[in-house]
Amino acid sequence: MNEQSLTVKDAIIQRRSIKLFNGQPVDREELLSIMEDALWAPNHQLRQPWRFIVACGSELNELHELLKEYGIPKWHELSDDALEKQMQKYKNPGGYVFVIVPEDARQKERLEDYAAASMLVQNIQLLAWDRGIGSCWKTPGFLDNPKFRESLGVKPGERIISMLQVGYYDEAPKPKPRKSIEEVITFFGNEN
């Protein structure tokens, strides 16, 4: 088991969304270990409103074919070189985690479930970062395509909230500026 090397603060501040993965595969047991720890995300009434579809290792080839079909418009009209170039954004990550939540008919519960699953996704990202594994939370439009959903094994009444790409990288992007707390805070009540 890896020892934690980053403080929580460091993991939050230093984590970056990785878009340029180096193609090195992510070990299944390591990814599952990260996800197991991430399950401790807070969630309303302990509903644990999530399930996952994971691809790492040999099943990536089948997933790449699915991503080509739905993620690259008119892929069959591209030259082999052009198609391969387009496919790198899908082939370079070392693994995928699709995060699935129920679409509760009750708005309050649906929003609570989405918020809880979002916290879980961040847990995965922070825990992975601590182990030197990058990630990027993607929400391409094809996630809602009924045929993509069916091919992935998403059931009626469920929603894919994240196509989380995970993998190794050679260089982390530089941080982008954030708004200061003074720009986004209003104090309630009278100032004294």
Kinemage of the C-alpha trace (Angstrom):
@kinemage 1
@onewidth
@group {chain A} dominant
@subgroup {mainchain}
@vectorlist {calphas} color= white
{ca met a 1} P 0.000 0.000 0.000
{ca asn a 2} L 1.303 3.455 -0.896
{ca glu a 3} L 1.930 5.894 1.889
{ca gln a 4} L 0.233 9.258 1.476
{ca ser a 5} L 2.806 11.775 0.396
{ca leu a 6} L 0.660 14.887 0.005
{ca thr a 7} L -1.325 16.779 2.582
{ca val a 8} L -4.987 17.243 1.747
{ca lys a 9} L -4.293 20.929 1.079
{ca asp a 10} L -1.386 20.105 -1.247
{ca ala a 11} L -3.429 17.528 -3.150
{ca ile a 12} L -6.265 20.032 -3.658
{ca ile a 13} L -4.016 22.892 -4.729
{ca gln a 14} L -1.551 20.892 -6.828
{ca arg a 15} L -3.992 18.609 -8.678
{ca arg a 16} L -4.416 19.403 -12.362
{ca ser a 17} L -6.697 18.093 -15.072
{ca ile a 18} L -4.456 16.030 -17.313
{ca lys a 19} L -5.287 16.031 -20.983
{ca leu a 20} L -1.970 14.744 -22.329
{ca phe a 21} L -1.556 11.233 -20.972
{ca asn a 22} L 1.530 9.252 -21.966
{ca gly a 23} L -0.232 5.971 -22.793
{ca gln a 24} L 1.096 3.955 -19.836
{ca pro a 25} L -1.638 1.625 -18.550
{ca val a 26} L -3.057 2.009 -15.061
{ca asp a 27} L -2.898 -1.140 -12.983
{ca arg a 28} L -6.382 -2.488 -12.256
{ca glu a 29} L -5.659 -3.211 -8.586
{ca glu a 30} L -4.265 0.273 -8.029
{ca leu a 31} L -7.290 1.889 -9.659
{ca leu a 32} L -9.673 -0.263 -7.619
{ca ser a 33} L -7.760 0.630 -4.437
{ca ile a 34} L -8.149 4.336 -5.232
{ca met a 35} L -11.853 3.870 -5.915
{ca glu a 36} L -12.347 1.858 -2.724
{ca asp a 37} L -10.965 4.740 -0.660
{ca ala a 38} L -12.971 7.288 -2.680
{ca leu a 39} L -16.217 5.577 -1.639
{ca trp a 40} L -15.954 7.414 1.691
{ca ala a 41} L -17.385 10.526 0.006
{ca pro a 42} L -20.178 12.149 1.986
{ca asn a 43} L -23.621 11.257 0.663
{ca his a 44} L -27.121 12.026 1.826
{ca gln a 45} L -28.790 9.356 3.975
{ca leu a 46} L -25.931 7.026 3.037
{ca arg a 47} L -27.665 6.312 -0.297
{ca gln a 48} L -24.291 5.762 -1.979
{ca pro a 49} L -25.907 6.760 -5.280
{ca trp a 50} L -23.272 5.548 -7.683
{ca arg a 51} L -22.006 2.689 -9.686
{ca phe a 52} L -19.081 2.456 -12.063
{ca ile a 53} L -18.151 1.041 -15.401
{ca val a 54} L -14.377 0.654 -15.462
{ca ala a 55} L -12.045 -0.091 -18.335
{ca cys a 56} L -8.332 -0.645 -17.885
{ca gly a 57} L -6.124 -3.273 -19.359
{ca ser a 58} L -7.282 -5.523 -22.183
{ca glu a 59} L -10.857 -4.193 -22.289
{ca leu a 60} L -9.553 -0.772 -23.378
{ca asn a 61} L -9.410 -1.936 -27.006
{ca glu a 62} L -13.147 -2.626 -27.029
{ca leu a 63} L -13.845 0.707 -25.321
{ca his a 64} L -11.677 2.519 -27.888
{ca glu a 65} L -13.866 1.112 -30.650
{ca leu a 66} L -16.977 2.373 -28.863
{ca leu a 67} L -15.404 5.812 -28.323
{ca lys a 68} L -14.390 5.951 -31.978
{ca glu a 69} L -17.954 5.176 -33.053
{ca tyr a 70} L -19.570 7.861 -30.886
{ca gly a 71} L -16.749 10.314 -30.183
{ca ile a 72} L -15.300 10.924 -33.638
{ca pro a 73} L -17.850 12.257 -36.114
{ca lys a 74} L -17.614 10.676 -39.565
{ca trp a 75} L -14.590 8.639 -38.500
{ca his a 76} L -15.043 6.272 -41.434
{ca glu a 77} L -14.376 9.159 -43.846
{ca leu a 78} L -10.979 9.965 -42.299
{ca ser a 79} L -7.650 8.678 -43.534
{ca asp a 80} L -5.944 6.126 -41.290
{ca asp a 81} L -3.443 8.757 -40.130
{ca ala a 82} L -6.120 11.364 -39.416
{ca leu a 83} L -8.219 8.819 -37.536
{ca glu a 84} L -5.242 7.671 -35.463
{ca lys a 85} L -4.445 11.291 -34.574
{ca gln a 86} L -8.054 11.884 -33.477
{ca met a 87} L -8.066 8.652 -31.465
{ca gln a 88} L -5.054 9.605 -29.340
{ca lys a 89} L -7.306 11.571 -26.966
{ca tyr a 90} L -9.068 8.273 -26.218
{ca lys a 91} L -6.114 5.874 -26.472
{ca asn a 92} L -3.555 7.728 -24.334
{ca pro a 93} L -5.402 7.527 -20.990
{ca gly a 94} L -4.420 4.379 -19.091
{ca gly a 95} L -7.946 3.720 -17.872
{ca tyr a 96} L -11.520 4.960 -17.701
{ca val a 97} L -14.080 5.242 -14.935
{ca phe a 98} L -17.647 6.016 -15.989
{ca val a 99} L -19.570 7.270 -12.960
{ca ile a 100} L -23.270 6.421 -13.078
{ca val a 101} L -25.993 7.844 -10.814
{ca pro a 102} L -29.722 7.090 -10.563
{ca glu a 103} L -32.050 9.704 -12.034
{ca asp a 104} L -34.360 10.018 -9.067
{ca ala a 105} L -37.706 11.563 -10.045
{ca arg a 106} L -37.541 13.713 -6.907
{ca gln a 107} L -35.492 16.824 -7.694
{ca lys a 108} L -34.001 17.225 -4.212
{ca glu a 109} L -32.735 13.629 -4.117
{ca arg a 110} L -31.503 13.820 -7.722
{ca leu a 111} L -29.444 16.924 -6.920
{ca glu a 112} L -28.161 15.418 -3.673
{ca asp a 113} L -27.098 12.267 -5.526
{ca tyr a 114} L -25.319 14.279 -8.226
{ca ala a 115} L -23.516 16.340 -5.570
{ca ala a 116} L -22.461 13.225 -3.652
{ca ala a 117} L -21.186 11.509 -6.801
{ca ser a 118} L -19.297 14.695 -7.722
{ca met a 119} L -17.544 14.568 -4.350
{ca leu a 120} L -16.677 10.940 -5.027
{ca val a 121} L -15.192 11.885 -8.409
{ca gln a 122} L -13.037 14.516 -6.730
{ca asn a 123} L -11.946 11.938 -4.157
{ca ile a 124} L -10.824 9.664 -6.998
{ca gln a 125} L -8.960 12.530 -8.631
{ca leu a 126} L -7.181 13.576 -5.423
{ca leu a 127} L -6.291 10.025 -4.387
{ca ala a 128} L -5.002 9.259 -7.880
{ca trp a 129} L -2.957 12.467 -7.930
{ca asp a 130} L -1.345 11.450 -4.655
{ca arg a 131} L -0.149 8.261 -6.411
{ca gly a 132} L 1.156 10.082 -9.462
{ca ile a 133} L -1.869 9.246 -11.612
{ca gly a 134} L -3.553 12.100 -13.427
{ca ser a 135} L -7.201 12.386 -14.355
{ca cys a 136} L -9.609 14.470 -16.361
{ca trp a 137} L -13.360 14.622 -15.832
{ca lys a 138} L -15.015 14.615 -19.252
{ca thr a 139} L -18.692 15.066 -20.134
{ca pro a 140} L -18.898 14.746 -23.931
{ca gly a 141} L -22.357 14.967 -25.455
{ca phe a 142} L -22.310 11.364 -26.647
{ca leu a 143} L -22.646 10.179 -23.030
{ca asp a 144} L -26.389 10.811 -23.448
{ca asn a 145} L -26.652 8.997 -26.789
{ca pro a 146} L -29.057 6.066 -26.215
{ca lys a 147} L -26.973 3.708 -28.353
{ca phe a 148} L -23.742 4.627 -26.532
{ca arg a 149} L -25.477 4.184 -23.182
{ca glu a 150} L -26.810 0.782 -24.217
{ca ser a 151} L -23.411 -0.333 -25.534
{ca leu a 152} L -21.785 0.732 -22.260
{ca gly a 153} L -24.400 -1.053 -20.150
{ca val a 154} L -26.128 1.988 -18.663
{ca lys a 155} L -29.633 1.132 -17.540
{ca pro a 156} L -32.848 3.129 -17.995
{ca gly a 157} L -33.225 5.544 -15.108
{ca glu a 158} L -29.464 6.090 -14.818
{ca arg a 159} L -27.242 8.932 -15.947
{ca ile a 160} L -23.530 9.002 -16.764
{ca ile a 161} L -22.171 12.052 -14.950
{ca ser a 162} L -18.504 11.490 -15.695
{ca met a 163} L -16.232 9.857 -18.181
{ca leu a 164} L -13.185 10.045 -15.957
{ca gln a 165} L -9.971 9.433 -17.862
{ca val a 166} L -7.070 8.319 -15.673
{ca gly a 167} L -3.445 7.735 -16.489
{ca tyr a 168} L 0.148 8.708 -16.258
{ca tyr a 169} L 1.591 11.890 -17.689
{ca asp a 170} L 5.006 13.334 -18.373
{ca glu a 171} L 4.263 16.932 -17.460
{ca ala a 172} L 1.541 18.575 -15.390
{ca pro a 173} L -0.012 21.742 -16.787
{ca lys a 174} L 0.716 25.007 -15.085
{ca pro a 175} L -1.996 26.223 -12.698
{ca lys a 176} L -4.602 28.585 -14.075
{ca pro a 177} L -5.587 31.585 -11.958
{ca arg a 178} L -8.569 31.264 -9.670
{ca lys a 179} L -10.783 34.007 -8.318
{ca ser a 180} L -9.816 35.201 -4.864
{ca ile a 181} L -12.130 34.515 -1.948
{ca glu a 182} L -12.849 38.264 -1.777
{ca glu a 183} L -14.312 38.101 -5.303
{ca val a 184} L -16.817 35.382 -4.480
{ca ile a 185} L -17.903 35.989 -0.886
{ca thr a 186} L -20.687 38.054 0.642
{ca phe a 187} L -21.069 38.140 4.394
{ca phe a 188} L -24.577 37.695 5.699
{ca gly a 189} L -26.080 40.364 7.915
{ca asn a 190} L -24.717 43.662 9.105
{ca glu a 191} L -21.023 44.377 9.088
{ca asn a 192} L -19.743 45.679 12.416
